[in-house]
Amino acid sequence: MPYSKFTLEEVLTKFNLTLVESLGKFNNLPEVTPSKLLEETLEDNVPLAVAIATEKARSELIVSPILVAVRKYLNKEISLFSGIEFNVNSDLELSGYCDFIISFSSLQSIIQAPVVVLVEAKNDNIKSGFGQCLAEMVAAQIFNQDRGNQISQIYGVITTGTAWQFLELEGKNAVLDLEEYSLKNLPKLLGILISFVS
């Protein structure tokens, strides 16, 4: 079963996870000022992506430039993968394609552990992505463990490009931040994303 087939309830049950809902869990992280280039890019891209109104447009025109800016901010010491196959364990049905994966490795040729952030772009319904994103996070946890990298937290992001929600997985405990963060507060979004990988 591909990641996209998982519901939130199925992931929690199948992998014996405990879900905690927290409002504003990531709200107090320091903000990061966006570059002029990112601001100008989004000024042009956001209206276009919203008008096209597809998941692909939002992913390419909004999400991708933001994640590339995060990578640039961190001096390209992280890797960023887009639309890549991430087959971790077919017996557990943890296989399929991920919209975006961020790893602590600077190599771009292959995904190396530790995988720390998984980002799922959705057209208009963030809630529909919770199960898929959490399944990918469980896969990242297993991927890291299989390679001997003990990363305590895996982060997940579900976004329409203009609205963003975040998850954290540590052991068997998953935290869903119920707050929707808006693209209108780009420094807040950048601060959260950069904190996940720095």
N, CA, C and O of each residue as an XYZ file, in Angstrom:
792
protein
N       0.853     -1.188      0.000
C       0.000      0.000      0.000
C       0.893      1.244      0.000
O       1.778      1.351      0.849
N       0.691      2.169     -0.908
C       1.487      3.394     -0.902
C       1.126      4.266      0.298
O       0.048      4.145      0.880
N       2.068      5.152      0.650
C       1.848      6.043      1.792
C       0.526      6.785      1.685
O      -0.150      7.009      2.689
N       0.162      7.161      0.481
C      -1.042      7.975      0.280
C      -2.332      7.256      0.662
O      -3.366      7.904      0.823
N      -2.296      5.949      0.810
C      -3.498      5.188      1.158
C      -3.756      5.157      2.669
O      -4.850      4.797      3.103
N      -2.755      5.531      3.467
C      -2.918      5.476      4.928
C      -3.807      6.605      5.427
O      -3.673      7.753      5.002
N      -4.713      6.266      6.332
C      -5.422      7.294      7.093
C      -4.666      7.473      8.409
O      -3.827      6.649      8.775
N      -4.969      8.536      9.097
C      -4.306      8.787     10.382
C      -4.602      7.646     11.356
O      -3.697      7.166     12.037
N      -5.840      7.218     11.425
C      -6.221      6.141     12.338
C      -5.482      4.841     12.007
O      -5.051      4.127     12.913
N      -5.333      4.531     10.718
C      -4.633      3.311     10.313
C      -3.165      3.333     10.726
O      -2.637      2.324     11.192
N      -2.513      4.464     10.560
C      -1.094      4.572     10.948
C      -0.940      4.403     12.449
O      -0.061      3.675     12.913
N      -1.791      5.074     13.204
C      -1.711      4.990     14.670
C      -1.903      3.551     15.138
O      -1.176      3.078     16.012
N      -2.879      2.857     14.561
C      -3.178      1.483     14.955
C      -2.091      0.521     14.505
O      -1.591     -0.274     15.300
N      -1.730      0.593     13.246
C      -0.768     -0.356     12.664
C       0.591     -0.289     13.345
O       1.242     -1.317     13.534
N       1.025      0.918     13.717
C       2.362      1.089     14.288
C       2.335      1.389     15.783
O       3.344      1.782     16.369
N       1.158      1.197     16.391
C       1.006      1.341     17.839
C       1.535      2.692     18.340
O       2.310      2.758     19.294
N       1.099      3.753     17.679
C       1.537      5.100     18.033
C       0.505      5.784     18.922
O      -0.691      5.508     18.840
N       0.985      6.663     19.757
C       0.123      7.504     20.579
C       0.136      8.908     19.986
O       1.202      9.470     19.736
N      -1.035      9.468     19.763
C      -1.140     10.808     19.187
C      -1.493     11.816     20.265
O      -2.413     11.613     21.057
N      -0.742     12.907     20.275
C      -1.029     14.034     21.161
C      -1.287     15.241     20.277
O      -0.501     15.544     19.379
N      -2.382     15.921     20.533
C      -2.674     17.148     19.801
C      -2.244     18.332     20.653
O      -2.567     18.409     21.839
N      -1.516     19.248     20.038
C      -0.963     20.387     20.759
C      -1.158     21.631     19.908
O      -0.782     21.645     18.736
N      -1.732     22.658     20.477
C      -1.958     23.894     19.737
C      -0.755     24.822     19.900
O      -0.455     25.272     21.006
N      -0.074     25.101     18.799
C       1.047     26.045     18.830
C       2.356     25.464     19.320
O       3.198     26.207     19.824
N       2.560     24.159     19.191
C       3.792     23.518     19.666
C       5.041     24.191     19.121
O       6.035     24.318     19.837
N       5.006     24.624     17.871
C       6.194     25.191     17.241
C       6.125     26.712     17.136
O       6.915     27.330     16.422
N       5.183     27.304     17.846
C       4.921     28.732     17.713
C       6.008     29.616     18.314
O       6.140     30.772     17.911
N       6.781     29.114     19.255
C       7.757     29.962     19.947
C       9.170     29.870     19.398
O      10.105     30.401     19.997
N       9.337     29.197     18.257
C      10.668     29.096     17.661
C      11.060     30.440     17.045
O      10.194     31.190     16.594
N      12.362     30.749     17.024
C      12.797     32.039     16.470
C      12.447     32.165     14.991
O      12.532     31.196     14.236
N      12.058     33.352     14.593
C      11.751     33.619     13.196
C      13.035     33.846     12.403
O      14.059     34.236     12.964
N      12.972     33.600     11.101
C      14.111     33.806     10.211
C      13.659     34.718      9.068
O      12.660     34.444      8.402
N      14.396     35.788      8.855
C      14.051     36.736      7.801
C      14.297     36.116      6.432
O      15.393     35.626      6.164
N      13.291     36.133      5.565
C      13.481     35.561      4.231
C      14.388     36.436      3.376
O      14.473     37.647      3.580
N      15.056     35.816      2.426
C      15.880     36.570      1.487
C      14.972     37.374      0.563
O      13.798     37.047      0.390
N      15.525     38.415     -0.019
C      14.778     39.226     -0.979
C      14.368     38.362     -2.172
O      13.270     38.515     -2.708
N      15.260     37.449     -2.588
C      14.967     36.568     -3.713
C      13.739     35.705     -3.431
O      12.862     35.574     -4.284
N      13.674     35.112     -2.228
C      12.523     34.278     -1.882
C      11.248     35.114     -1.846
O      10.211     34.680     -2.348
N      11.311     36.298     -1.264
C      10.128     37.157     -1.208
C       9.628     37.496     -2.610
O       8.427     37.445     -2.876
N      10.553     37.841     -3.505
C      10.173     38.195     -4.869
C       9.627     36.984     -5.625
O       8.659     37.097     -6.378
N      10.249     35.840     -5.420
C       9.790     34.608     -6.076
C       8.363     34.279     -5.651
O       7.512     33.985     -6.490
N       8.108     34.328     -4.355
C       6.768     34.000     -3.862
C       5.732     35.051     -4.255
O       4.562     34.732     -4.465
N       6.168     36.292     -4.351
C       5.250     37.352     -4.784
C       4.694     37.052     -6.170
O       3.521     37.305     -6.448
N       5.549     36.509     -7.040
C       5.108     36.132     -8.390
C       4.392     34.785     -8.396
O       3.384     34.612     -9.081
N       4.923     33.827     -7.622
C       4.458     32.442     -7.720
C       3.154     32.148     -6.998
O       2.347     31.359     -7.491
N       2.929     32.761     -5.846
C       1.756     32.410     -5.042
C       0.446     32.673     -5.787
O      -0.403     31.783     -5.833
N       0.244     33.863     -6.375
C      -1.014     34.068     -7.107
C      -1.192     33.080     -8.259
O      -2.305     32.636     -8.537
N      -0.093     32.742     -8.924
C      -0.159     31.797    -10.030
C      -0.554     30.407     -9.536
O      -1.420     29.759    -10.122
N       0.086     29.951     -8.454
C      -0.217     28.624     -7.903
C      -1.653     28.540     -7.411
O      -2.324     27.527     -7.612
N      -2.122     29.597     -6.771
C      -3.491     29.612     -6.260
C      -4.492     29.626     -7.417
O      -5.543     28.990     -7.344
N      -4.163     30.342     -8.463
C      -5.052     30.394     -9.629
C      -5.096     29.050    -10.359
O      -6.168     28.613    -10.777
N      -3.954     28.396    -10.516
C      -3.914     27.085    -11.173
C      -4.661     26.058    -10.326
O      -5.363     25.190    -10.845
N      -4.491     26.178     -9.001
C      -5.257     25.384     -8.024
C      -5.050     23.882     -8.154
O      -6.006     23.113     -8.050
N      -3.810     23.459     -8.383
C      -3.489     22.032     -8.355
C      -2.387     21.793     -7.336
O      -1.631     22.699     -6.984
N      -2.315     20.556     -6.873
C      -1.278     20.171     -5.924
C       0.115     20.367     -6.533
O       1.033     20.834     -5.859
N       0.260     20.016     -7.785
C       1.549     20.134     -8.475
C       1.992     21.595     -8.545
O       3.157     21.902     -8.288
N       1.079     22.492     -8.889
C       1.416     23.912     -8.979
C       1.838     24.458     -7.622
O       2.823     25.190     -7.522
N       1.093     24.103     -6.578
C       1.442     24.582     -5.235
C       2.797     24.034     -4.803
O       3.601     24.739     -4.195
N       3.036     22.771     -5.125
C       4.291     22.129     -4.768
C       5.477     22.798     -5.466
O       6.481     23.123     -4.832
N       5.347     22.996     -6.765
C       6.454     23.546     -7.551
C       6.660     25.038     -7.327
O       7.798     25.502     -7.248
N       5.575     25.787     -7.225
C       5.674     27.243     -7.214
C       5.784     27.861     -5.824
O       6.275     28.981     -5.689
N       5.339     27.152     -4.793
C       5.398     27.712     -3.439
C       6.321     26.885     -2.538
O       7.282     27.407     -1.973
N       6.017     25.595     -2.414
C       6.735     24.759     -1.442
C       8.203     24.604     -1.823
O       9.090     24.791     -0.990
N       8.451     24.266     -3.066
C       9.829     24.031     -3.507
C      10.737     25.249     -3.295
O      11.829     25.083     -2.752
N      10.343     26.456     -3.695
C      11.219     27.604     -3.449
C      11.518     27.825     -1.964
O      12.621     28.236     -1.605
N      10.533     27.551     -1.103
C      10.759     27.718      0.339
C      11.784     26.705      0.839
O      12.683     27.058      1.602
N      11.652     25.446      0.412
C      12.585     24.415      0.866
C      13.987     24.634      0.289
O      14.980     24.369      0.967
N      14.075     25.107     -0.931
C      15.381     25.440     -1.514
C      16.020     26.582     -0.717
O      17.230     26.582     -0.490
N      15.212     27.547     -0.295
C      15.730     28.657      0.517
C      16.239     28.164      1.865
O      17.244     28.664      2.368
N      15.550     27.182      2.457
C      16.016     26.595      3.727
C      17.367     25.934      3.510
O      18.281     26.104      4.317
N      17.497     25.183      2.429
C      18.770     24.517      2.120
C      19.887     25.546      1.923
O      21.003     25.366      2.410
N      19.576     26.608      1.214
C      20.572     27.664      0.980
C      20.956     28.344      2.292
O      22.131     28.632      2.520
N      19.983     28.600      3.148
C      20.233     29.234      4.449
C      21.207     28.390      5.268
O      22.025     28.925      6.018
N      21.115     27.072      5.121
C      21.980     26.150      5.866
C      23.217     25.751      5.057
O      23.791     24.683      5.273
N      23.619     26.613      4.132
C      24.846     26.432      3.347
C      24.912     25.097      2.624
O      25.988     24.520      2.464
N      23.748     24.606      2.187
C      23.636     23.358      1.422
C      24.220     22.160      2.175
O      24.712     21.211      1.564
N      24.160     22.216      3.504
C      24.645     21.097      4.326
C      23.583     20.024      4.515
O      23.846     18.984      5.119
N      22.390     20.274      4.002
C      21.322     19.278      4.022
C      20.992     18.915      2.584
O      21.316     19.662      1.661
N      20.351     17.777      2.394
C      19.914     17.407      1.050
C      18.402     17.548      0.960
O      17.686     17.419      1.954
N      17.941     17.813     -0.236
C      16.521     18.003     -0.498
C      16.150     17.167     -1.711
O      16.744     17.299     -2.781
N      15.157     16.304     -1.528
C      14.690     15.439     -2.603
C      13.228     15.747     -2.877
O      12.452     15.994     -1.954
N      12.860     15.730     -4.147
C      11.493     16.036     -4.545
C      10.940     14.912     -5.413
O      11.571     14.491     -6.381
N       9.737     14.429     -5.047
C       9.055     13.417     -5.843
C       9.832     12.126     -5.972
O       9.836     11.493     -7.028
N      10.490     11.738     -4.892
C      11.385     10.581     -4.939
C      10.737      9.352     -4.308
O       9.952      9.451     -3.364
N      11.088      8.193     -4.857
C      10.594      6.929     -4.309
C      11.324      6.642     -3.006
O      12.544      6.775     -2.919
N      10.560      6.246     -1.997
C      11.119      5.983     -0.660
C      10.533      4.663     -0.172
O       9.620      4.639      0.654
N      11.071      3.577     -0.694
C      10.594      2.243     -0.344
C      11.422      1.716      0.819
O      12.584      1.348      0.650
N      10.819      1.683      1.992
C      11.550      1.331      3.207
C      11.262     -0.100      3.640
O      12.184     -0.851      3.959
N       9.982     -0.482      3.653
C       9.630     -1.830      4.102
C       8.285     -2.223      3.478
O       7.224     -1.805      3.941
N       8.354     -3.029      2.426
C       7.118     -3.402      1.720
C       6.227     -4.294      2.574
O       5.006     -4.274      2.414
N       6.821     -5.087      3.491
C       6.013     -5.929      4.378
C       5.117     -5.088      5.284
O       4.007     -5.496      5.627
N       5.611     -3.914      5.667
C       4.833     -3.005      6.511
C       4.043     -1.994      5.672
O       3.396     -1.096      6.210
N       4.107     -2.154      4.363
C       3.421     -1.267      3.430
C       3.953      0.161      3.476
O       3.223      1.120      3.225
N       5.227      0.282      3.800
C       5.868      1.587      3.844
C       6.678      1.767      2.564
O       7.893      1.570      2.530
N       5.961      2.146      1.525
C       6.613      2.352      0.239
C       5.805      3.350     -0.573
O       4.620      3.581     -0.327
N       6.478      3.924     -1.533
C       5.810      4.881     -2.397
C       6.653      6.120     -2.590
O       7.842      6.148     -2.272
N       6.014      7.132     -3.114
C       6.701      8.384     -3.430
C       6.385      9.433     -2.366
O       5.271      9.504     -1.847
N       7.392     10.241     -2.059
C       7.232     11.358     -1.125
C       7.386     12.660     -1.899
O       8.230     12.759     -2.790
N       6.585     13.645     -1.567
C       6.696     14.933     -2.252
C       8.078     15.541     -2.016
O       8.762     15.934     -2.961
N       8.484     15.615     -0.736
C       9.803     16.161     -0.402
C      10.380     15.412      0.794
O       9.664     15.055      1.729
N      11.690     15.182      0.741
C      12.421     14.586      1.853
C      13.644     15.448      2.112
O      14.333     15.862      1.179
N      13.908     15.716      3.380
C      15.124     16.434      3.771
C      15.957     15.512      4.645
O      15.452     14.877      5.571
N      17.250     15.453      4.327
C      18.177     14.604      5.076
C      19.330     15.450      5.599
O      19.633     16.505      5.043
N      19.971     14.991      6.662
C      21.131     15.683      7.216
C      22.390     15.480      6.380
O      23.431     16.051      6.703
N      22.325     14.700      5.336
C      23.473     14.488      4.457
C      23.492     15.566      3.381
O      22.438     16.029      2.945
N      24.677     15.964      2.955
C      24.767     16.940      1.869
C      24.754     16.267      0.497
O      24.686     16.953     -0.523
N      24.817     14.931      0.460
C      24.775     14.214     -0.817
C      23.398     14.330     -1.454
O      22.378     14.157     -0.788
N      23.379     14.624     -2.755
C      22.121     14.729     -3.486
C      21.876     13.546     -4.397
O      20.782     13.422     -4.948
N      22.854     12.669     -4.576
C      22.711     11.545     -5.500
C      21.832     10.437     -4.941
O      21.108      9.773     -5.683
N      21.900     10.242     -3.632
C      21.135      9.180     -2.969
C      20.620      9.687     -1.636
O      21.186     10.605     -1.043
N      19.529      9.073     -1.170
C      19.034      9.403      0.166
C      19.890      8.666      1.173
O      19.995      7.440      1.147
N      20.493      9.426      2.051
C      21.274      8.836      3.128
C      20.612      9.187      4.449
O      19.995     10.243      4.590
N      20.745      8.302      5.395
C      20.260      8.618      6.732
C      21.144      9.716      7.286
O      22.299      9.808      6.872
N      20.694     10.522      8.161
C      19.335     10.495      8.694
C      18.353     11.367      7.918
O      18.626     12.523      7.594
N      17.222     10.775      7.640
C      16.098     11.522      7.070
C      15.388     12.188      8.240
O      15.056     11.523      9.222
N      15.152     13.487      8.148
C      14.585     14.200      9.294
C      13.252     14.881      9.039
O      12.473     15.074      9.973
N      12.973     15.248      7.797
C      11.732     15.971      7.521
C      11.084     15.418      6.254
O      11.752     15.197      5.244
N       9.786     15.201      6.325
C       9.009     14.785      5.162
C       7.901     15.798      4.945
O       7.172     16.145      5.874
N       7.781     16.268      3.719
C       6.820     17.322      3.407
C       5.840     16.818      2.360
O       6.236     16.338      1.298
N       4.574     16.934      2.671
C       3.511     16.548      1.746
C       2.725     17.782      1.333
O       2.201     18.511      2.174
N       2.651     18.002      0.037
C       1.877     19.121     -0.493
C       0.474     18.634     -0.846
O       0.311     17.594     -1.485
N      -0.509     19.375     -0.435
C      -1.905     19.058     -0.730
C      -2.545     20.254     -1.422
O      -2.141     21.396     -1.206
N      -3.532     19.987     -2.242
C      -4.166     21.068     -2.982
C      -4.990     21.973     -2.068
O      -4.832     23.193     -2.103
N      -5.860     21.392     -1.257
C      -6.711     22.250     -0.438
C      -7.107     21.660      0.910
O      -7.736     22.350      1.712
N      -6.759     20.407      1.182
C      -7.214     19.768      2.411
C      -6.032     19.205      3.194
O      -5.574     18.090      2.945
N      -5.555     19.993      4.132
C      -4.386     19.576      4.925
C      -4.686     18.297      5.697
O      -3.857     17.389      5.754
N      -5.862     18.231      6.284
C      -6.215     17.091      7.130
C      -6.094     15.763      6.380
O      -5.762     14.740      6.978
N      -6.359     15.779      5.087
C      -6.279     14.551      4.294
C      -4.849     14.011      4.204
O      -4.650     12.854      3.835
N      -3.873     14.822      4.532
C      -2.481     14.402      4.440
C      -1.874     13.890      5.732
O      -0.729     13.438      5.727
N      -2.612     13.946      6.853
C      -2.039     13.541      8.138
C      -1.566     12.086      8.129
O      -0.441     11.800      8.537
N      -2.406     11.177      7.673
C      -2.052      9.756      7.672
C      -0.868      9.468      6.772
O       0.055      8.751      7.158
N      -0.894     10.023      5.581
C       0.193      9.823      4.626
C       1.515     10.337      5.196
O       2.533      9.646      5.145
N       1.492     11.539      5.730
C       2.725     12.133      6.259
C       3.256     11.334      7.444
O       4.458     11.090      7.537
N       2.371     10.927      8.348
C       2.822     10.166      9.514
C       3.371      8.802      9.102
O       4.334      8.324      9.703
N       2.780      8.169      8.092
C       3.313      6.898      7.588
C       4.725      7.095      7.033
O       5.598      6.253      7.246
N       4.947      8.191      6.331
C       6.276      8.505      5.811
C       7.259      8.768      6.954
O       8.432      8.407      6.860
N       6.790      9.386      8.016
C       7.645      9.646      9.175
C       8.060      8.339      9.853
O       9.210      8.183     10.262
N       7.115      7.405      9.968
C       7.437      6.081     10.523
C       8.473      5.402      9.630
O       9.418      4.791     10.129
N       8.300      5.508      8.323
C       9.266      4.924      7.386
C      10.647      5.549      7.586
O      11.656      4.845      7.575
N      10.691      6.862      7.766
C      11.973      7.544      7.991
C      12.623      7.060      9.285
O      13.839      6.881      9.349
N      11.810      6.854     10.301
C      12.319      6.347     11.584
C      12.965      4.971     11.391
O      14.059      4.720     11.897
N      12.296      4.096     10.669
C      12.825      2.756     10.399
C      14.070      2.841      9.516
O      15.061      2.151      9.758
N      14.010      3.687      8.496
C      15.142      3.908      7.595
C      16.382      4.328      8.387
O      17.473      3.801      8.168
N      16.211      5.263      9.294
C      17.332      5.734     10.115
C      17.852      4.633     11.035
O      19.062      4.434     11.142
N      16.942      3.916     11.700
C      17.340      2.846     12.615
C      18.096      1.738     11.889
O      19.084      1.217     12.405
N      17.632      1.379     10.696
C      18.289      0.335      9.918
C      19.720      0.704      9.542
O      20.542     -0.171      9.269
N      20.012      1.999      9.528
C      21.340      2.461      9.157
C      22.157      2.924     10.364
O      23.226      3.517     10.218
N      21.637      2.641     11.551
C      22.382      2.934     12.773
C      22.431      4.397     13.158
O      23.269      4.795     13.967
N      21.558      5.195     12.600
C      21.513      6.618     12.970
C      20.398      6.846     13.968
O      19.219      6.705     13.642
N      20.768      7.191     15.158
C      19.782      7.413     16.209
C      19.343      8.871     16.207
O      19.933      9.714     16.881
N      18.324      9.143     15.455
C      17.729     10.478     15.411
C      16.461     10.418     16.249
O      15.551      9.640     15.962
N      16.410     11.238     17.279
C      15.282     11.106     18.206
C      13.978     11.620     17.620
O      12.918     11.061     17.902
N      14.030     12.674     16.811
C      12.787     13.241     16.290
C      12.770     13.265     14.772
O      13.761     13.599     14.123
N      11.626     12.904     14.227
C      11.340     13.031     12.806
C      10.211     14.055     12.696
O       9.265     14.039     13.484
N      10.321     14.932     11.725
C       9.310     15.973     11.553
C       8.547     15.766     10.258
O       9.091     15.277      9.268
N       7.296     16.142     10.284
C       6.452     16.060      9.113
C       5.764     17.387      8.870
O       5.472     18.137      9.802
N       5.512     17.661      7.608
C       4.869     18.904      7.215
C       3.789     18.568      6.198
O       4.032     17.839      5.236
N       2.610     19.097      6.417
C       1.544     18.997      5.430
C       1.180     20.430      5.070
O       0.923     21.254      5.948
N       1.158     20.720      3.777
C       0.932     22.102      3.385
C       0.147     22.213      2.081
O       0.246     21.366      1.193
N      -0.630     23.279      2.001
C      -1.256     23.667      0.740
C      -0.394     24.710      0.040
O      -0.746     25.204     -1.031
N       0.723     25.034      0.648
C       1.566     26.123      0.168
C       1.252     27.400      0.916
O       2.161     28.127      1.316
N      -0.022     27.680      1.109
C      -0.415     28.890      1.838
C      -0.723     28.606      3.302
O      -0.624     29.506      4.136
N      -1.093     27.376      3.626
C      -1.330     26.952      5.018
C      -0.416     25.761      5.312
O      -0.233     24.888      4.463
N       0.151     25.730      6.508
C       1.127     24.711      6.891
C       0.791     24.145      8.263
O       0.433     24.887      9.177
N       0.909     22.826      8.402
C       0.784     22.178      9.708
C       1.953     21.220      9.890
O       2.492     20.677      8.926
N       2.337     21.024     11.169
C       3.548     20.273     11.479
C       3.285     19.128     12.446
O       2.422     19.206     13.320
N       4.058     18.062     12.260
C       4.004     16.894     13.138
C       5.409     16.569     13.625
O       6.405     16.919     12.991
N       5.465     15.895     14.761
C       6.737     15.421     15.310
C       6.538     13.982     15.760
O       5.531     13.657     16.390
N       7.493     13.123     15.440
C       7.447     11.725     15.861
C       8.704     11.425     16.649
O       9.819     11.603     16.160
N       8.510     10.966     17.877
C       9.633     10.554     18.733
C       9.249      9.227     19.368
O       8.307      9.157     20.158
N       9.984      8.172     19.017
C       9.629      6.844     19.489
C       8.248      6.476     18.983
O       7.998      6.490     17.778
N       7.364      6.151     19.890
C       5.987      5.792     19.528
C       5.009      6.951     19.768
O       3.793      6.773     19.707
N       5.556      8.121     20.038
C       4.717      9.277     20.334
C       4.712     10.259     19.169
O       5.760     10.732     18.730
N       3.516     10.553     18.683
C       3.351     11.517     17.599
C       2.636     12.745     18.142
O       1.640     12.633     18.856
N       3.159     13.920     17.795
C       2.532     15.173     18.198
C       2.070     15.894     16.942
O       2.847     16.110     16.012
N       0.809     16.260     16.928
C       0.227     17.023     15.831
C      -0.045     18.433     16.339
O      -0.857     18.638     17.242
N       0.647     19.398     15.746
C       0.387     20.794     16.088
C      -0.892     21.202     15.369
O      -0.933     21.232     14.139
N      -1.921     21.511     16.123
C      -3.222     21.852     15.549
C      -3.249     23.242     14.916
O      -4.169     23.573     14.168
N      -2.253     24.038     15.215
C      -2.221     25.386     14.641
C      -1.864     25.308     13.163
O      -0.948     24.586     12.769
N      -2.596     26.058     12.356
C      -2.251     26.217     10.942
C      -1.418     27.479     10.823
O      -1.863     28.572     11.174
N      -0.210     27.311     10.326
C       0.691     28.440     10.142
C       0.514     28.969      8.720
O       0.433     28.196      7.766
N       0.457     30.278      8.594
C       0.151     30.892      7.307
C       1.411     31.344      6.581
O       2.381     31.780      7.201
N       1.380     31.233      5.278
C       2.465     31.735      4.446
C       2.621     33.239      4.633
O       3.689     33.793      4.374
N       1.561     33.895      5.081
C       1.638     35.336      5.315
C       2.667     35.668      6.386
O       3.172     36.790      6.435
N       2.984     34.691      7.252
C       4.049     34.884      8.234
C       5.233     34.005      7.824
O       5.575     33.039      8.506
N       5.845     34.362      6.697
C       6.963     33.597      6.145
C       8.140     33.477      7.120
O       8.738     32.403      7.192
N       8.505     34.526      7.876
C       9.605     34.369      8.834
C       9.335     33.275      9.874
O      10.257     32.571     10.286
N       8.080     33.131     10.295
C       7.714     32.077     11.246
C       7.888     30.702     10.603
O       8.462     29.798     11.210
N       7.392     30.545      9.372
C       7.524     29.268      8.663
C       8.988     28.895      8.475
O       9.378     27.756      8.732
N       9.792     29.842      8.032
C      11.220     29.570      7.831
C      11.880     29.190      9.151
O      12.707     28.279      9.196
N      11.523     29.876     10.207
C      12.098     29.582     11.517
C      11.799     28.153     11.952
O      12.677     27.459     12.465
N      10.564     27.714     11.747
C      10.187     26.347     12.122
C      10.943     25.344     11.271
O      11.542     24.408     11.801
N      10.923     25.527      9.963
C      11.585     24.583      9.066
C      13.085     24.496      9.329
O      13.658     23.407      9.349
N      13.707     25.637      9.529
C      15.156     25.637      9.794
C      15.477     24.999     11.128
O      16.507     24.338     11.260
N      14.612     25.183     12.129
C      14.844     24.568     13.437
C      14.814     23.041     13.340
O      15.486     22.358     14.113
N      14.041     22.506     12.398
C      13.951     21.048     12.238
C      15.264     20.445     11.754
O      15.544     19.276     12.022
N      16.059     21.221     11.054
C      17.256     20.671     10.418
C      18.552     21.359     10.837
O      19.577     21.212     10.173
N      18.509     22.096     11.918
C      19.752     22.755     12.357
C      20.064     22.428     13.802
O      21.070     22.895     14.337
